[in-house]
Amino acid sequence: MSKPHLLVHETADNVGVVVVEGLKAGTKMLCVVTHDNSSFELTAKADVPIGHKVALKDLKAGDTAIKYGQDIGKIIGPAAKGDYVHVHNLKTKRW
């Protein structure tokens, strides 16, 4: 079995975490859901650093980002499925 490129913790998550160095746009990622050990494929639309997030579905401004089954912030700019999710399109709800 290949090593995963992206980990998703819960089936309800809408972002996953890159777990490889040097992920490049166009990479067909092996994505593993740790909750049930299922897997799926997703193509990265951007270069994404290790430890950063990728959208698992199309997200629009106002949506809630869910990681580890938890609300981690508000989407402030669109992120299509496979896009990089970070400070340019995600903000904490604390302030």
Jmol script that loads the backbone (N, CA, C; Angstrom):
load data "model"
ATOM      1  N   MET A   1       0.843  -1.185   0.000  1.00  0.00           N
ATOM      2  CA  MET A   1       0.000   0.000   0.000  1.00  0.00           C
ATOM      3  C   MET A   1       0.886   1.244   0.000  1.00  0.00           C
ATOM      4  N   SER A   2       0.494   2.257  -0.724  1.00  0.00           N
ATOM      5  CA  SER A   2       1.218   3.521  -0.759  1.00  0.00           C
ATOM      6  C   SER A   2       1.033   4.280   0.551  1.00  0.00           C
ATOM      7  N   LYS A   3       1.970   5.165   0.814  1.00  0.00           N
ATOM      8  CA  LYS A   3       1.852   6.019   1.993  1.00  0.00           C
ATOM      9  C   LYS A   3       0.889   7.152   1.675  1.00  0.00           C
ATOM     10  N   PRO A   4       0.076   7.563   2.666  1.00  0.00           N
ATOM     11  CA  PRO A   4      -0.869   8.654   2.409  1.00  0.00           C
ATOM     12  C   PRO A   4      -0.169  10.000   2.254  1.00  0.00           C
ATOM     13  N   HIS A   5      -0.805  10.868   1.484  1.00  0.00           N
ATOM     14  CA  HIS A   5      -0.359  12.253   1.324  1.00  0.00           C
ATOM     15  C   HIS A   5      -1.131  13.167   2.268  1.00  0.00           C
ATOM     16  N   LEU A   6      -2.364  12.757   2.610  1.00  0.00           N
ATOM     17  CA  LEU A   6      -3.275  13.608   3.362  1.00  0.00           C
ATOM     18  C   LEU A   6      -4.015  12.760   4.385  1.00  0.00           C
ATOM     19  N   LEU A   7      -4.133  13.277   5.609  1.00  0.00           N
ATOM     20  CA  LEU A   7      -4.918  12.599   6.639  1.00  0.00           C
ATOM     21  C   LEU A   7      -6.159  13.414   6.955  1.00  0.00           C
ATOM     22  N   VAL A   8      -7.254  12.695   7.117  1.00  0.00           N
ATOM     23  CA  VAL A   8      -8.536  13.254   7.521  1.00  0.00           C
ATOM     24  C   VAL A   8      -8.917  12.488   8.779  1.00  0.00           C
ATOM     25  N   HIS A   9      -9.301  13.184   9.821  1.00  0.00           N
ATOM     26  CA  HIS A   9      -9.548  12.496  11.086  1.00  0.00           C
ATOM     27  C   HIS A   9     -10.964  11.964  11.236  1.00  0.00           C
ATOM     28  N   GLU A  10     -11.954  12.725  10.821  1.00  0.00           N
ATOM     29  CA  GLU A  10     -13.359  12.339  10.961  1.00  0.00           C
ATOM     30  C   GLU A  10     -14.046  12.419   9.596  1.00  0.00           C
ATOM     31  N   THR A  11     -15.059  11.609   9.393  1.00  0.00           N
ATOM     32  CA  THR A  11     -15.768  11.619   8.116  1.00  0.00           C
ATOM     33  C   THR A  11     -16.474  12.959   7.868  1.00  0.00           C
ATOM     34  N   ALA A  12     -16.797  13.708   8.922  1.00  0.00           N
ATOM     35  CA  ALA A  12     -17.466  15.007   8.773  1.00  0.00           C
ATOM     36  C   ALA A  12     -16.490  16.147   8.470  1.00  0.00           C
ATOM     37  N   ASP A  13     -15.182  15.901   8.530  1.00  0.00           N
ATOM     38  CA  ASP A  13     -14.195  16.950   8.252  1.00  0.00           C
ATOM     39  C   ASP A  13     -14.330  17.436   6.809  1.00  0.00           C
ATOM     40  N   ASN A  14     -14.096  18.734   6.607  1.00  0.00           N
ATOM     41  CA  ASN A  14     -14.096  19.257   5.237  1.00  0.00           C
ATOM     42  C   ASN A  14     -12.727  19.792   4.827  1.00  0.00           C
ATOM     43  N   VAL A  15     -11.727  19.630   5.700  1.00  0.00           N
ATOM     44  CA  VAL A  15     -10.326  19.880   5.360  1.00  0.00           C
ATOM     45  C   VAL A  15      -9.496  18.726   5.903  1.00  0.00           C
ATOM     46  N   GLY A  16      -8.410  18.424   5.197  1.00  0.00           N
ATOM     47  CA  GLY A  16      -7.477  17.391   5.637  1.00  0.00           C
ATOM     48  C   GLY A  16      -6.091  17.995   5.757  1.00  0.00           C
ATOM     49  N   VAL A  17      -5.172  17.244   6.372  1.00  0.00           N
ATOM     50  CA  VAL A  17      -3.823  17.726   6.665  1.00  0.00           C
ATOM     51  C   VAL A  17      -2.798  16.985   5.796  1.00  0.00           C
ATOM     52  N   VAL A  18      -1.958  17.769   5.120  1.00  0.00           N
ATOM     53  CA  VAL A  18      -0.880  17.206   4.302  1.00  0.00           C
ATOM     54  C   VAL A  18       0.183  16.603   5.220  1.00  0.00           C
ATOM     55  N   VAL A  19       0.603  15.373   4.930  1.00  0.00           N
ATOM     56  CA  VAL A  19       1.569  14.674   5.779  1.00  0.00           C
ATOM     57  C   VAL A  19       2.843  14.273   5.027  1.00  0.00           C
ATOM     58  N   VAL A  20       3.102  14.936   3.895  1.00  0.00           N
ATOM     59  CA  VAL A  20       4.326  14.687   3.133  1.00  0.00           C
ATOM     60  C   VAL A  20       5.000  16.023   2.828  1.00  0.00           C
ATOM     61  N   GLU A  21       6.309  16.005   2.705  1.00  0.00           N
ATOM     62  CA  GLU A  21       7.068  17.194   2.312  1.00  0.00           C
ATOM     63  C   GLU A  21       6.922  17.422   0.815  1.00  0.00           C
ATOM     64  N   GLY A  22       6.831  18.684   0.423  1.00  0.00           N
ATOM     65  CA  GLY A  22       6.919  19.035  -0.990  1.00  0.00           C
ATOM     66  C   GLY A  22       5.740  18.633  -1.844  1.00  0.00           C
ATOM     67  N   LEU A  23       4.517  18.652  -1.300  1.00  0.00           N
ATOM     68  CA  LEU A  23       3.336  18.320  -2.098  1.00  0.00           C
ATOM     69  C   LEU A  23       3.163  19.364  -3.197  1.00  0.00           C
ATOM     70  N   LYS A  24       3.085  18.921  -4.425  1.00  0.00           N
ATOM     71  CA  LYS A  24       3.000  19.806  -5.590  1.00  0.00           C
ATOM     72  C   LYS A  24       1.607  19.783  -6.209  1.00  0.00           C
ATOM     73  N   ALA A  25       1.227  20.917  -6.783  1.00  0.00           N
ATOM     74  CA  ALA A  25      -0.031  21.003  -7.517  1.00  0.00           C
ATOM     75  C   ALA A  25      -0.065  19.898  -8.571  1.00  0.00           C
ATOM     76  N   GLY A  26      -1.223  19.296  -8.743  1.00  0.00           N
ATOM     77  CA  GLY A  26      -1.382  18.227  -9.725  1.00  0.00           C
ATOM     78  C   GLY A  26      -1.160  16.835  -9.168  1.00  0.00           C
ATOM     79  N   THR A  27      -0.657  16.738  -7.938  1.00  0.00           N
ATOM     80  CA  THR A  27      -0.432  15.425  -7.316  1.00  0.00           C
ATOM     81  C   THR A  27      -1.763  14.761  -7.003  1.00  0.00           C
ATOM     82  N   LYS A  28      -1.918  13.514  -7.441  1.00  0.00           N
ATOM     83  CA  LYS A  28      -3.075  12.727  -7.053  1.00  0.00           C
ATOM     84  C   LYS A  28      -2.759  12.161  -5.676  1.00  0.00           C
ATOM     85  N   MET A  29      -3.417  12.688  -4.656  1.00  0.00           N
ATOM     86  CA  MET A  29      -3.119  12.327  -3.262  1.00  0.00           C
ATOM     87  C   MET A  29      -3.910  11.107  -2.815  1.00  0.00           C
ATOM     88  N   LEU A  30      -3.241  10.247  -2.076  1.00  0.00           N
ATOM     89  CA  LEU A  30      -3.928   9.198  -1.340  1.00  0.00           C
ATOM     90  C   LEU A  30      -4.324   9.818  -0.003  1.00  0.00           C
ATOM     91  N   CYS A  31      -5.622   9.835   0.282  1.00  0.00           N
ATOM     92  CA  CYS A  31      -6.164  10.448   1.490  1.00  0.00           C
ATOM     93  C   CYS A  31      -6.736   9.339   2.371  1.00  0.00           C
ATOM     94  N   VAL A  32      -6.373   9.333   3.647  1.00  0.00           N
ATOM     95  CA  VAL A  32      -6.830   8.301   4.573  1.00  0.00           C
ATOM     96  C   VAL A  32      -7.631   8.947   5.696  1.00  0.00           C
ATOM     97  N   VAL A  33      -8.818   8.381   5.960  1.00  0.00           N
ATOM     98  CA  VAL A  33      -9.667   8.822   7.074  1.00  0.00           C
ATOM     99  C   VAL A  33      -9.301   7.941   8.264  1.00  0.00           C
ATOM    100  N   THR A  34      -8.688   8.539   9.286  1.00  0.00           N
ATOM    101  CA  THR A  34      -8.184   7.743  10.411  1.00  0.00           C
ATOM    102  C   THR A  34      -9.303   7.155  11.269  1.00  0.00           C
ATOM    103  N   HIS A  35     -10.474   7.784  11.273  1.00  0.00           N
ATOM    104  CA  HIS A  35     -11.592   7.299  12.087  1.00  0.00           C
ATOM    105  C   HIS A  35     -11.997   5.875  11.712  1.00  0.00           C
ATOM    106  N   ASP A  36     -12.016   5.594  10.401  1.00  0.00           N
ATOM    107  CA  ASP A  36     -12.459   4.265   9.966  1.00  0.00           C
ATOM    108  C   ASP A  36     -11.476   3.584   9.002  1.00  0.00           C
ATOM    109  N   ASN A  37     -10.301   4.200   8.812  1.00  0.00           N
ATOM    110  CA  ASN A  37      -9.251   3.661   7.953  1.00  0.00           C
ATOM    111  C   ASN A  37      -9.678   3.532   6.484  1.00  0.00           C
ATOM    112  N   SER A  38     -10.690   4.307   6.085  1.00  0.00           N
ATOM    113  CA  SER A  38     -11.077   4.321   4.671  1.00  0.00           C
ATOM    114  C   SER A  38     -10.128   5.248   3.918  1.00  0.00           C
ATOM    115  N   SER A  39     -10.192   5.198   2.613  1.00  0.00           N
ATOM    116  CA  SER A  39      -9.312   6.057   1.816  1.00  0.00           C
ATOM    117  C   SER A  39     -10.038   6.534   0.562  1.00  0.00           C
ATOM    118  N   PHE A  40      -9.506   7.599  -0.021  1.00  0.00           N
ATOM    119  CA  PHE A  40     -10.019   8.146  -1.269  1.00  0.00           C
ATOM    120  C   PHE A  40      -8.883   8.914  -1.932  1.00  0.00           C
ATOM    121  N   GLU A  41      -9.087   9.298  -3.183  1.00  0.00           N
ATOM    122  CA  GLU A  41      -8.084  10.081  -3.896  1.00  0.00           C
ATOM    123  C   GLU A  41      -8.610  11.487  -4.149  1.00  0.00           C
ATOM    124  N   LEU A  42      -7.692  12.436  -4.162  1.00  0.00           N
ATOM    125  CA  LEU A  42      -8.008  13.840  -4.390  1.00  0.00           C
ATOM    126  C   LEU A  42      -6.792  14.467  -5.044  1.00  0.00           C
ATOM    127  N   THR A  43      -7.002  15.319  -6.034  1.00  0.00           N
ATOM    128  CA  THR A  43      -5.888  15.985  -6.707  1.00  0.00           C
ATOM    129  C   THR A  43      -5.629  17.343  -6.074  1.00  0.00           C
ATOM    130  N   ALA A  44      -4.378  17.588  -5.702  1.00  0.00           N
ATOM    131  CA  ALA A  44      -3.979  18.877  -5.129  1.00  0.00           C
ATOM    132  C   ALA A  44      -3.999  19.931  -6.224  1.00  0.00           C
ATOM    133  N   LYS A  45      -4.636  21.067  -5.951  1.00  0.00           N
ATOM    134  CA  LYS A  45      -4.704  22.154  -6.929  1.00  0.00           C
ATOM    135  C   LYS A  45      -3.607  23.189  -6.718  1.00  0.00           C
ATOM    136  N   ALA A  46      -2.819  23.029  -5.667  1.00  0.00           N
ATOM    137  CA  ALA A  46      -1.746  23.981  -5.357  1.00  0.00           C
ATOM    138  C   ALA A  46      -0.633  23.245  -4.639  1.00  0.00           C
ATOM    139  N   ASP A  47       0.548  23.850  -4.593  1.00  0.00           N
ATOM    140  CA  ASP A  47       1.613  23.353  -3.732  1.00  0.00           C
ATOM    141  C   ASP A  47       1.176  23.607  -2.295  1.00  0.00           C
ATOM    142  N   VAL A  48       1.317  22.610  -1.423  1.00  0.00           N
ATOM    143  CA  VAL A  48       0.887  22.763  -0.030  1.00  0.00           C
ATOM    144  C   VAL A  48       1.982  22.229   0.889  1.00  0.00           C
ATOM    145  N   PRO A  49       2.436  23.041   1.846  1.00  0.00           N
ATOM    146  CA  PRO A  49       3.468  22.581   2.786  1.00  0.00           C
ATOM    147  C   PRO A  49       2.943  21.492   3.726  1.00  0.00           C
ATOM    148  N   ILE A  50       3.846  20.675   4.221  1.00  0.00           N
ATOM    149  CA  ILE A  50       3.488  19.655   5.193  1.00  0.00           C
ATOM    150  C   ILE A  50       2.846  20.319   6.420  1.00  0.00           C
ATOM    151  N   GLY A  51       1.795  19.691   6.936  1.00  0.00           N
ATOM    152  CA  GLY A  51       1.099  20.198   8.106  1.00  0.00           C
ATOM    153  C   GLY A  51       0.008  21.206   7.793  1.00  0.00           C
ATOM    154  N   HIS A  52      -0.107  21.611   6.532  1.00  0.00           N
ATOM    155  CA  HIS A  52      -1.135  22.578   6.148  1.00  0.00           C
ATOM    156  C   HIS A  52      -2.352  21.853   5.585  1.00  0.00           C
ATOM    157  N   LYS A  53      -3.419  22.590   5.334  1.00  0.00           N
ATOM    158  CA  LYS A  53      -4.716  22.014   5.029  1.00  0.00           C
ATOM    159  C   LYS A  53      -5.082  22.090   3.550  1.00  0.00           C
ATOM    160  N   VAL A  54      -5.923  21.118   3.137  1.00  0.00           N
ATOM    161  CA  VAL A  54      -6.483  21.057   1.789  1.00  0.00           C
ATOM    162  C   VAL A  54      -7.992  20.890   1.934  1.00  0.00           C
ATOM    163  N   ALA A  55      -8.748  21.614   1.097  1.00  0.00           N
ATOM    164  CA  ALA A  55     -10.206  21.492   1.088  1.00  0.00           C
ATOM    165  C   ALA A  55     -10.621  20.138   0.525  1.00  0.00           C
ATOM    166  N   LEU A  56     -11.528  19.478   1.213  1.00  0.00           N
ATOM    167  CA  LEU A  56     -12.030  18.179   0.767  1.00  0.00           C
ATOM    168  C   LEU A  56     -13.273  18.314  -0.091  1.00  0.00           C
ATOM    169  N   LYS A  57     -13.869  19.502  -0.082  1.00  0.00           N
ATOM    170  CA  LYS A  57     -15.029  19.811  -0.919  1.00  0.00           C
ATOM    171  C   LYS A  57     -14.970  21.299  -1.201  1.00  0.00           C
ATOM    172  N   ASP A  58     -15.797  21.776  -2.104  1.00  0.00           N
ATOM    173  CA  ASP A  58     -15.840  23.210  -2.381  1.00  0.00           C
ATOM    174  C   ASP A  58     -16.342  23.944  -1.140  1.00  0.00           C
ATOM    175  N   LEU A  59     -15.583  24.965  -0.728  1.00  0.00           N
ATOM    176  CA  LEU A  59     -15.943  25.775   0.433  1.00  0.00           C
ATOM    177  C   LEU A  59     -16.106  27.219  -0.017  1.00  0.00           C
ATOM    178  N   LYS A  60     -17.108  27.892   0.540  1.00  0.00           N
ATOM    179  CA  LYS A  60     -17.361  29.297   0.178  1.00  0.00           C
ATOM    180  C   LYS A  60     -17.248  30.173   1.420  1.00  0.00           C
ATOM    181  N   ALA A  61     -17.096  31.476   1.205  1.00  0.00           N
ATOM    182  CA  ALA A  61     -17.012  32.420   2.315  1.00  0.00           C
ATOM    183  C   ALA A  61     -18.222  32.239   3.226  1.00  0.00           C
ATOM    184  N   GLY A  62     -17.943  32.171   4.523  1.00  0.00           N
ATOM    185  CA  GLY A  62     -18.994  31.975   5.520  1.00  0.00           C
ATOM    186  C   GLY A  62     -19.101  30.543   6.008  1.00  0.00           C
ATOM    187  N   ASP A  63     -18.566  29.577   5.252  1.00  0.00           N
ATOM    188  CA  ASP A  63     -18.584  28.177   5.693  1.00  0.00           C
ATOM    189  C   ASP A  63     -17.681  27.995   6.905  1.00  0.00           C
ATOM    190  N   THR A  64     -17.961  26.981   7.693  1.00  0.00           N
ATOM    191  CA  THR A  64     -17.122  26.609   8.822  1.00  0.00           C
ATOM    192  C   THR A  64     -16.144  25.529   8.384  1.00  0.00           C
ATOM    193  N   ALA A  65     -14.868  25.717   8.698  1.00  0.00           N
ATOM    194  CA  ALA A  65     -13.856  24.691   8.424  1.00  0.00           C
ATOM    195  C   ALA A  65     -13.886  23.681   9.570  1.00  0.00           C
ATOM    196  N   ILE A  66     -13.960  22.401   9.228  1.00  0.00           N
ATOM    197  CA  ILE A  66     -14.010  21.324  10.219  1.00  0.00           C
ATOM    198  C   ILE A  66     -12.784  20.433  10.046  1.00  0.00           C
ATOM    199  N   LYS A  67     -11.994  20.323  11.133  1.00  0.00           N
ATOM    200  CA  LYS A  67     -10.809  19.456  11.164  1.00  0.00           C
ATOM    201  C   LYS A  67     -10.805  18.768  12.521  1.00  0.00           C
ATOM    202  N   TYR A  68     -10.445  17.495  12.568  1.00  0.00           N
ATOM    203  CA  TYR A  68     -10.492  16.692  13.796  1.00  0.00           C
ATOM    204  C   TYR A  68     -11.914  16.643  14.361  1.00  0.00           C
ATOM    205  N   GLY A  69     -12.924  16.822  13.491  1.00  0.00           N
ATOM    206  CA  GLY A  69     -14.301  16.844  13.951  1.00  0.00           C
ATOM    207  C   GLY A  69     -14.666  18.125  14.681  1.00  0.00           C
ATOM    208  N   GLN A  70     -13.796  19.133  14.634  1.00  0.00           N
ATOM    209  CA  GLN A  70     -13.988  20.383  15.379  1.00  0.00           C
ATOM    210  C   GLN A  70     -14.018  21.589  14.449  1.00  0.00           C
ATOM    211  N   ASP A  71     -14.751  22.610  14.859  1.00  0.00           N
ATOM    212  CA  ASP A  71     -14.790  23.898  14.176  1.00  0.00           C
ATOM    213  C   ASP A  71     -13.430  24.573  14.391  1.00  0.00           C
ATOM    214  N   ILE A  72     -12.691  24.814  13.300  1.00  0.00           N
ATOM    215  CA  ILE A  72     -11.377  25.462  13.429  1.00  0.00           C
ATOM    216  C   ILE A  72     -11.367  26.877  12.870  1.00  0.00           C
ATOM    217  N   GLY A  73     -12.515  27.347  12.372  1.00  0.00           N
ATOM    218  CA  GLY A  73     -12.570  28.708  11.867  1.00  0.00           C
ATOM    219  C   GLY A  73     -13.567  28.881  10.746  1.00  0.00           C
ATOM    220  N   LYS A  74     -13.572  30.113  10.222  1.00  0.00           N
ATOM    221  CA  LYS A  74     -14.514  30.500   9.177  1.00  0.00           C
ATOM    222  C   LYS A  74     -13.772  30.702   7.859  1.00  0.00           C
ATOM    223  N   ILE A  75     -14.335  30.146   6.812  1.00  0.00           N
ATOM    224  CA  ILE A  75     -13.790  30.364   5.470  1.00  0.00           C
ATOM    225  C   ILE A  75     -14.110  31.809   5.075  1.00  0.00           C
ATOM    226  N   ILE A  76     -13.076  32.574   4.691  1.00  0.00           N
ATOM    227  CA  ILE A  76     -13.276  33.978   4.314  1.00  0.00           C
ATOM    228  C   ILE A  76     -13.080  34.216   2.815  1.00  0.00           C
ATOM    229  N   GLY A  77     -12.596  33.213   2.132  1.00  0.00           N
ATOM    230  CA  GLY A  77     -12.420  33.272   0.683  1.00  0.00           C
ATOM    231  C   GLY A  77     -12.642  31.886   0.124  1.00  0.00           C
ATOM    232  N   PRO A  78     -13.089  31.768  -1.093  1.00  0.00           N
ATOM    233  CA  PRO A  78     -13.418  30.452  -1.638  1.00  0.00           C
ATOM    234  C   PRO A  78     -12.221  29.511  -1.702  1.00  0.00           C
ATOM    235  N   ALA A  79     -12.517  28.247  -1.517  1.00  0.00           N
ATOM    236  CA  ALA A  79     -11.519  27.184  -1.660  1.00  0.00           C
ATOM    237  C   ALA A  79     -12.216  26.020  -2.350  1.00  0.00           C
ATOM    238  N   ALA A  80     -11.813  25.733  -3.565  1.00  0.00           N
ATOM    239  CA  ALA A  80     -12.389  24.603  -4.298  1.00  0.00           C
ATOM    240  C   ALA A  80     -11.808  23.297  -3.760  1.00  0.00           C
ATOM    241  N   LYS A  81     -12.479  22.224  -4.018  1.00  0.00           N
ATOM    242  CA  LYS A  81     -12.003  20.894  -3.638  1.00  0.00           C
ATOM    243  C   LYS A  81     -10.573  20.728  -4.153  1.00  0.00           C
ATOM    244  N   GLY A  82      -9.645  20.395  -3.245  1.00  0.00           N
ATOM    245  CA  GLY A  82      -8.238  20.216  -3.606  1.00  0.00           C
ATOM    246  C   GLY A  82      -7.381  21.449  -3.399  1.00  0.00           C
ATOM    247  N   ASP A  83      -8.004  22.612  -3.084  1.00  0.00           N
ATOM    248  CA  ASP A  83      -7.254  23.853  -2.872  1.00  0.00           C
ATOM    249  C   ASP A  83      -6.590  23.900  -1.500  1.00  0.00           C
ATOM    250  N   TYR A  84      -5.556  24.718  -1.440  1.00  0.00           N
ATOM    251  CA  TYR A  84      -4.829  25.033  -0.215  1.00  0.00           C
ATOM    252  C   TYR A  84      -5.737  25.883   0.676  1.00  0.00           C
ATOM    253  N   VAL A  85      -5.853  25.508   1.950  1.00  0.00           N
ATOM    254  CA  VAL A  85      -6.627  26.271   2.924  1.00  0.00           C
ATOM    255  C   VAL A  85      -5.650  26.762   3.994  1.00  0.00           C
ATOM    256  N   HIS A  86      -5.562  28.095   4.109  1.00  0.00           N
ATOM    257  CA  HIS A  86      -4.640  28.697   5.083  1.00  0.00           C
ATOM    258  C   HIS A  86      -5.118  30.116   5.391  1.00  0.00           C
ATOM    259  N   VAL A  87      -4.246  30.974   5.869  1.00  0.00           N
ATOM    260  CA  VAL A  87      -4.646  32.312   6.328  1.00  0.00           C
ATOM    261  C   VAL A  87      -5.234  33.195   5.233  1.00  0.00           C
ATOM    262  N   HIS A  88      -5.007  32.883   3.975  1.00  0.00           N
ATOM    263  CA  HIS A  88      -5.573  33.684   2.888  1.00  0.00           C
ATOM    264  C   HIS A  88      -7.062  33.420   2.675  1.00  0.00           C
ATOM    265  N   ASN A  89      -7.563  32.288   3.186  1.00  0.00           N
ATOM    266  CA  ASN A  89      -8.983  31.972   3.007  1.00  0.00           C
ATOM    267  C   ASN A  89      -9.633  31.357   4.242  1.00  0.00           C
ATOM    268  N   LEU A  90      -8.956  31.410   5.395  1.00  0.00           N
ATOM    269  CA  LEU A  90      -9.478  30.867   6.646  1.00  0.00           C
ATOM    270  C   LEU A  90      -9.087  31.790   7.789  1.00  0.00           C
ATOM    271  N   LYS A  91     -10.053  32.063   8.671  1.00  0.00           N
ATOM    272  CA  LYS A  91      -9.786  32.932   9.812  1.00  0.00           C
ATOM    273  C   LYS A  91     -10.446  32.344  11.058  1.00  0.00           C
ATOM    274  N   THR A  92      -9.795  32.533  12.202  1.00  0.00           N
ATOM    275  CA  THR A  92     -10.387  32.113  13.455  1.00  0.00           C
ATOM    276  C   THR A  92     -11.685  32.871  13.707  1.00  0.00           C
ATOM    277  N   LYS A  93     -12.581  32.281  14.468  1.00  0.00           N
ATOM    278  CA  LYS A  93     -13.820  32.960  14.830  1.00  0.00           C
ATOM    279  C   LYS A  93     -13.666  33.721  16.150  1.00  0.00           C
ATOM    280  N   ARG A  94     -12.487  33.663  16.745  1.00  0.00           N
ATOM    281  CA  ARG A  94     -12.275  34.316  18.034  1.00  0.00           C
ATOM    282  C   ARG A  94     -12.283  35.825  17.947  1.00  0.00           C
ATOM    283  N   TRP A  95     -11.876  36.370  16.824  1.00  0.00           N
ATOM    284  CA  TRP A  95     -11.872  37.834  16.656  1.00  0.00           C
ATOM    285  C   TRP A  95     -12.079  38.209  15.219  1.00  0.00           C
TER     286      TRP A  95
END
end "model"
wireframe off; spacefill off
backbone 0.3
color backbone group
